[in-house]
């Protein structure tokens, strides 16, 4: 049992649910870093009944559970958990929770190439001003790991000298840059995506570059 798990189990045994939830998220984030997604899912599934009477804590655990499914590439299961958590955050006026959910759902639809739907959701997420919250550490960790994966795919595409292999992960990364406020990297990625889309004749991505550029200009 590692330190994160010990800390989580200790808080859980005391019935301190806000502290337990934060420590559970820290523990599952470390699990997901090591690709132990089933361990993360098992931990969070067992925790849900403990916090079901606390709407806010329940929503946080649902978000972490959805994030574990998201990193496991089970996107529909992830979306189901996010859809369950979002109204709970709205009812408790938890702006950080609402933004976290909208951010990851928007990124999900961006990954699915449903760009118009993604842009609507990302616009709502970007309209909420709030700082990062430790309750969503595994979600932010998933973003960081997702970005690292995209960077590796971009690098491979460059090594193969295949524009389409560069374009797909590069354009996927634009939404992550935007939602995380990395505007310099966003601009660079978007400009190269637009150039590659023109070169290849990828009209769908070219159209989507206009949409995300317009959204960025409103931030």
QUIHU-V654401 format. One record per pair of residues at least 12 apart in sequence whose ideal C-beta (glycine too) atoms are under 6 Angstrom apart, sorted by the first residue. I is the first residue (numbers start at 0). J is the second residue. Records with the same first field share a line. If there is no record, write none. Layout:
I = J / J
//
This chain:
3 = 25 / 26 / 29
4 = 26
6 = 22
7 = 22 / 23 / 26
10 = 22
16 = 50 / 56
20 = 56 / 59
21 = 133
23 = 46
24 = 63 / 136 / 137
25 = 136
27 = 39 / 42 / 63 / 137
28 = 136 / 137 / 140
31 = 70
36 = 67 / 71
39 = 67
40 = 67
43 = 60 / 63 / 64
46 = 60
47 = 60
54 = 87 / 91
55 = 91
58 = 84 / 87 / 88 / 96
59 = 134
61 = 80 / 83 / 84
62 = 84
63 = 137
64 = 80
65 = 77 / 80 / 81
66 = 137 / 138 / 141
70 = 141
74 = 107
81 = 100 / 104
84 = 100
85 = 100
94 = 127 / 129
95 = 129 / 132
98 = 124 / 127 / 129
99 = 135 / 138
101 = 120 / 123 / 124
102 = 124 / 178
103 = 138
104 = 120
105 = 117 / 120 / 121 / 124
106 = 174
109 = 174
114 = 207
118 = 210 / 214
122 = 214
125 = 218
146 = 175
149 = 168 / 171 / 172
152 = 168
153 = 165 / 168 / 169
162 = 195 / 198 / 199
163 = 199
166 = 195
169 = 188 / 192
170 = 192 / 204
172 = 188
173 = 185 / 188 / 189 / 211
176 = 188
177 = 215
192 = 208
193 = 208
//
